[in-house]
């Protein structure tokens, strides 16, 4: 009997994008799936669009909630699943048509023993997957462990959540932290790796990460605040002495990054292009065209 896969899609104001995400689910060559979509209080036409798919295919379930964040939406979806395996997809991303099939084809180790998780590689795209871009990091089996995920996450790599294909057992005791509006996926991976699961890595781009202006990761203030909010959760996961070592590491890392950024800014300000730009701005200011030119060229 073919196992049922539960696909979870949280969404918020993605009426212009979620249709492509759902289409990538419908296109799966493995067809025994259910897809649970949770609308986290959208104020656009997301609900109307999703309902069109729900009415056409009974494998979809759709729930609408008050706006409480992506973690709450995912947790709500987890309470509704019936599948043996879980595939997360954010509502601006896509999955390859063979994502589920390839994961299930590789899930068995031997003699009926199974992997706990299958992780695939990924590619990026802007407007269309017809023009794929290189990933923002290179995934390999060496990074799928607790210490590497703790120390190198975001500095050297991170794992888009839709790269993973999970056995449902992991989520019997785990729920996403609802105090976090970001970094909740990092905490998930840390919890996963801490349990030392059996992991299969498929070095093929079966997940597609969309790069666009509204990516949450581009909001530095939001990401920074959620990173600091995640630290008390991390502290509960490791011994106090290890957490102190980790804090020293972070202080040194951010100090080195600030030094590097300051040097890059200094180098830029001494570059010919910067000096030319300053001269142009001064000239435009003198002839009272600076504000107008900023609107035109965003100088």
N, C-alpha and C positions, 0 to 999 in steps of 0.2 A: 504494500500500500504506500502510495506517495505521501510523504509528510506535508502537513499544512504549514505554510510560511505566513507569518503575520507581518505585514508592512505597515509601519507607523509614520504618518506625515503630520507634524504640527504645522500650523500656518497662521499668519497674521498679516493682513493687508497685502496679499500676493495675487490678487486677481489677474494681474498682467503676466504672471509667471507660472502659477501653479498648474495651469493646463498642460504645459510641456512636461512638468514633473509627473503628472498623472498619466499622460500618454506614454512616458517611459516605463511606467508600471504595467500598463495594458499591453505593451509590446513584448513583455517577458516571454521567452520561449518555454519556461516552466510555468504552468498555468494553475497549479493548485495553491493559490494564495488568497488571503483576505487582506484588504487594505483599510486601515482605520485612520481616518482623517479627522483631526481635531482643530477646529477654528477657535483661536484664542481671542475672541471678541473683535473680529475685523470690522472696520467701518466702511470698507469699500464693497465691491461686488463679489468678493471671494465666495461667500455662501451660495449665491445664485449660480455661479459657475460650477462649483463642486456638485451641487444638487443635480445638475444636468447629467453628470457622470453616474451619480448614485442611481438615478432613475433608469439608466441604460444597462447597468451591470450590478447584479446583486452581490458581487464579491466586495463591494465597497460599503463601508459603514461611515456615517458622518455625524459628528457631534459638535455643537456650538456651545461655547462657554463664555463667561465674563472674562475680560482681559486679566490674566494672572501670570503670564510669562511662559516661555517655551518649556521649562522644566515641569510646570504644573500640567501643561498640555500633554507632554510625553507620558507623565505618570498616569494621567487619566486614560490615555490610550492603552497603557500596559495593563490597566485593570479590566480592559475589554477583550484582550487577545484570547484566541483559541488555538493558535499555532504551536508547533514544536520548535520553530525557529523564528528569529526576529530580525527584520531588516529595517533600519531607520533610514529615512530620506527627508531632508529638509525641503521645504516647498519652493526653493529657488534652484535646487540641484537636480541632477538626472542620474539614472543608472543605466548601464549597458543592457541590451536586450538579453544577454546571457548571464547577467549577474547572479540570479538565483540558481540557474542550472549549473553553472560552474562551481558555485559554492557547495551545492549538494553533491555534485560529482566528486568533490575533493574532501567531503566531510569525514569519510571513513578512513581510519588509520590502517587497521588490519584486524582480521578475525572478529569483525563486528564492533571493535572499539572505535570511538568517534572523537573527532576534534571538538573542543568546546567553542571555538571561534575560527572563522575563516576570514582573513584580511586580504583584500585585493589592493592593487595599486590604483592610481587615479591620474586624470588629466584635468586641465582647466579649460574654460571657454568663456567667451564674452557673449556674443549674440547667438551663436549657433555652434552645435557640436560638429558641424561640417568643417569648422576651422579651430581645431583643438590647439591648446597651448601647453607648453611643458608644465609639470606640477611645480608648486612653490617649494617642495622639498622632495628628497628621494627616500622612499620607504624601503626598508630591508629587514630581514629577520632579526638583526642585531639590536634594533630599537624597541622590540616588543617585550620589554621587561620593566619592572617597577622603578628601579633606580634611574634608568635612562629616561623614562617618561617623567620622572620627578625633576631631574636636573636639566634636561635638554629640551623640554617641551617649550615650543615657541622660539627658543633660541636657535635650535637647529632643525627641528621638525615638529609637526603635529599630525594627527591622523584624522582626516575628515570622518565624521561618524558614519557616513554611508559607505565607507570602505569596509566596515565590519559586517559580519553575518554571524549572529549569536544564537547559541542554544538558550532556550527559554529559562533553564535552571538558574542562570546567573541573575536573572531579574526577579527571582522569588524572594530574595532578601535585599536587593538593591533598588533604590528609587533615586531619581535625580534630585539634587538639592534645590528646593524651591526658593531659597534665599539668593540664589545666583541667577543673573540674567545673561551670563556668559561664563566660560570656564567650566560649566557643568559637565561638558563632554570630557574634559581633562580629568575631573574627579571620577567620572565613570571608568575611564581607561585605567587610572591608578588602582581603583578597586578591583578591576578585572585582573590586572597584572599581579596584584598582591596575592591573589588566589592561585597564581602559577598555573594557568590553564594550558591545555594542549592547543597550540596555535598552528594553523596551516596558512602559509602565505602564498597567494597567487600573484606572481609578478606580471600582471596584466592590468591595463587601465579599464577596470569595470565600473568605476565611479567617476562622475563628471562634476567638478566643482565650478560653479558659476562665479565669475569675477564681475562685480558691478558696483556702482557708486553707493548702494545702500547696504553693502556687506557690513554686518555688525562689527567685524574685526577692524574696520577702518575708523571706528569711533574710539579714539585712544582713551578718552576720559572714561567711557563706559567700560572698556576692557580693563583699564587700570583699577577702577573701583572694584570690579568683580574679582580681579586677581587677589587683591588684598582681602576681600570677603571670603575667598576660598582658603586662605591660609589656616584659619582655625579648624577647618575640616581636615586639611593635611596634617595638622598637629595631632589630631586624634588617630591618625593612621600609622604614625611612627613613634619610636621612643623619644623622650625629651632630649636626650643628648644628640640624637640624630637630627632632630628638628633644629637644634641650635647650630649644628654644622651647616644645615641647609640654609638657615638665615644668613650666616656669614658668607656662604657662597653667593646668595642673592645680592647682598650688599656689595660685594666685590664685583659681581657681574654687571650690575647697574652702574657702578662707578666707572668701570672700564668702558661701558657703552657710552656714558655721558662724556668721557674724555674723547672717545673716538668721534662722536657727533660734533663736539665743540671744535675739534681739529678740522673736520670736514667743512663746517661752516666758515671757519677762518680761511681755509684754502679757497673756498668759493668766493669769499669777499675780496680776495686778492687776485681773482681771476679776471681776465680781460672782458669776458662776457658780463660779469657783474658790474665792472667799472663802466662799461659802455651803457648798460641799463640805467645806472645812476645818472649818467650824463643826459640820457634821453629824458628821464623823469624831470631833471632840473630844467631842461629846455622847455618841456611841455608846461611845467609850472610857471615859467616866466611868461609864456604866451597864453596862460589861463586855459589850457586844454587838458590838464592832468586828470581831472575828474571824468571828463568825457572819454578820454583814452582808456581809463581803467575799465569803464563800462564796456568799451568795444573790445579791448584786448586782454582784460583781466591782468594787468601788469602787477 
